[in-house]
Amino acid sequence: MAKRGGFPGGMMPGNMNNLMKQAQKMQRQMEENQKALEEKEFTAAAGGGAVEVTISGKKEVTKVKLAEEVVDPDDIEMLEDLIMAATNEALRKVEEESAAVMSKLTGGLGGGFPF
């Protein structure tokens, strides 16, 4: 049987070069977007604004703000719940922003590549 010429998968060298350039461009964009995301801050509140938590794009808590009326020594559990709720909401905002940036970059492919 005669062996067919060309490259595996039927790709020509020019197409491979273009694919590599596109992959490198996407990698640079991902790095730039990740850096921009890490520099952002996300704030969420709980208890009608009685507790505010700010988280960086690196998913680090950078600020916790408590209203005086929420600090009740007889009800520490409520304060703990409010801090947890605000923290989780701020983390959700970071994840949402990150997913939106990635979706925009990958064209909604879910992070996959079309090959």
C-alpha positions in Angstrom: 0.0 0.0 0.0 1.4 3.4 -1.0 2.1 5.8 1.8 0.3 9.1 1.5 2.4 12.2 1.8 1.8 15.2 4.1 1.7 15.5 7.8 -0.2 13.6 10.5 -3.8 14.7 10.8 -3.7 16.3 7.4 -2.3 19.6 8.8 0.1 21.6 6.7 3.1 23.4 8.3 1.5 26.8 7.7 -1.6 25.8 9.6 0.4 24.5 12.5 2.4 27.7 12.7 -0.9 29.7 12.8 -2.3 27.4 15.4 0.8 27.9 17.5 0.7 31.6 17.2 -3.0 31.6 18.2 -2.2 29.4 21.2 0.6 31.7 22.3 -1.6 34.8 21.9 -4.3 33.1 23.9 -1.8 32.2 26.6 -0.6 35.9 26.8 -4.2 37.1 27.0 -5.0 34.6 29.8 -2.0 35.7 31.8 -2.9 39.4 31.4 -6.5 38.7 32.3 -5.4 36.7 35.4 -3.2 39.5 36.5 -6.0 42.0 36.1 -8.4 39.8 38.0 -5.9 39.4 40.8 -5.7 43.2 41.2 -9.5 43.6 41.5 -11.5 43.6 44.7 -14.9 42.1 45.3 -17.1 43.2 48.1 -20.3 41.5 49.4 -22.6 42.3 52.3 -24.8 40.3 54.6 -27.4 41.3 57.2 -28.6 44.3 55.3 -25.1 45.7 55.1 -24.2 45.0 58.7 -21.3 42.9 57.6 -19.1 43.6 54.6 -16.3 41.4 53.3 -13.9 42.4 50.6 -11.8 39.7 48.8 -9.1 40.2 46.3 -9.0 38.4 42.9 -6.4 36.2 44.5 -9.2 35.0 46.8 -7.7 36.5 49.9 -9.9 38.4 52.4 -8.6 42.0 52.5 -11.2 43.7 54.6 -14.0 42.9 57.0 -16.3 45.7 58.1 -18.8 45.3 60.9 -21.6 47.6 61.9 -21.6 48.3 65.7 -25.2 47.0 66.1 -24.2 43.6 64.8 -21.6 43.0 67.5 -23.6 41.4 70.2 -21.6 39.4 72.7 -24.7 37.3 73.5 -25.2 36.3 69.9 -21.7 35.5 68.4 -23.3 32.8 66.3 -25.3 35.3 64.2 -22.2 37.4 63.6 -20.3 34.3 62.5 -23.1 33.4 60.1 -23.2 36.9 58.6 -19.4 36.9 58.1 -19.6 33.5 56.5 -22.4 34.5 54.2 -20.7 37.7 53.1 -17.4 35.9 52.5 -19.1 33.2 50.4 -20.9 35.8 48.3 -17.7 37.7 47.7 -15.9 34.5 46.6 -18.8 33.7 44.3 -18.3 37.1 42.7 -14.6 36.3 42.1 -15.5 33.0 40.5 -18.2 34.6 38.4 -15.8 37.3 37.1 -13.2 34.7 36.4 -15.6 32.4 34.5 -16.8 35.4 32.4 -13.3 36.4 31.5 -12.4 32.8 30.5 -15.6 32.4 28.5 -14.9 35.6 26.6 -11.3 34.5 25.9 -12.2 30.9 24.8 -15.3 32.0 22.9 -17.5 30.0 25.2 -15.8 26.7 24.5 -15.7 25.8 28.2 -11.9 26.1 28.2 -11.5 23.4 25.5 -10.0 23.6 22.1 -11.7 22.7 18.9 -9.5 19.7 18.0 
